[in-house]
Amino acid sequence: MSVQNRRKYDPEFKRNAVRLTEEPGRTVPEVAESLGINGDLIYRWRRQQLENPELAFPGHGKMALTQDQKRIRELEKKLKDAEMERDILKKAMAIFSRTSK
């Protein structure tokens, strides 16, 4: 079984590849072939850049989040922790109320 090395592309390379496909007369397959990459990558990069241009290509496999999204994630984690603590306390109360009778 062979292990394939996954190629990594920096954000500037991705932006340039997408920009090349936007030039008149250039197609995604042509640009992909000239860069030596799969056309599907360029289509994915184009979609990412269209969906959220300022947060596209954060790098290192991290999902780009706005400040609001980061705050929501933080609050969701705190809520989950509080719910878990509540559930533990409920179980503890049930155990102590049974044993005290």
N, C-alpha and C positions, 0 to 999 in steps of 0.2 A: 504494500500500500504506500503510495507516494504522498508526501505532504506538499501541497501547493502553497507557495508564499502569496499572500494577498497583497496586491499592490496598493499603495496609499498615495492619494493625490492631495496636494495642499489646496486650500480654498482659492488661491489666486489662479491655479491651473484650471480649476473647475469653472470659475467665472470667465476666464478667457475662452475655454472650450464652448461655453454657452454663448458668449458674445460672437464667436466665429460662426455659429449656426444661424445667427440673426442677420448676418451680412447677406446682401442680395446675391442670389445665384449659388449660395452654399447650402448643401443639405446636411442633415445629421449624419447619414452614412458616410458621406465624403469626408466630413470633419473627423469622424471617428476613425476612419481608415488612415487619414493623414497623421493622426495623433497616436495610432497604434492601440486604440482602446475599443471596447465594445460600444456600439451605438446605444444600447439600453442604458448605459451609465449616463450618457449625455441627456437622454430623455428624462431620466430621474433627476439629474441636476437642474434641468430646465424647470421641471415641475416644482422642485424645492425652492428655486429662486423666484418663481411666479407666486407661490403661496405666501412666502414671507421673505422678501428681498433683504431686509436688514439683518435677519437672523439666519440666513442660509449658510450652510457649511461651517458649523462651529468647530469642527475638528475633534479628533480623538474619540469618535463614537458617542460624543455627548450630545444630548438633545438641547437645542437652543431654546431658551425660555425667556419671555419678557419678565420684567420685575413683578408684574401682577401674577403671572403664572408661577413664579418662584414663591411668592407669598402664599398663593393658594395651596401649593404643595406642602409648604411648611405648616399651614393651618390644618390641612387634612391629616398630616402626621400627628400633630398635637391632639386632634380630635380622636384619632384612632387610639392613641395612648390613653387618653382620658376614659374612653369607652372600655378599654381593657382593664384599667384600674377599677372602674365601677363594677364590672362583671366579677372581678376577683373579690371585691368587698361584699357583693351580694352573696357569693358562695360562702364566704367566711361567716357572714351573719347567719346564713341558713345552718351551717355546721354548728355554730355556737348556740343558736337557739334550740337545736335538737338535743344537745348534750346537757343543757342547763335544766331540763325538765326532770 
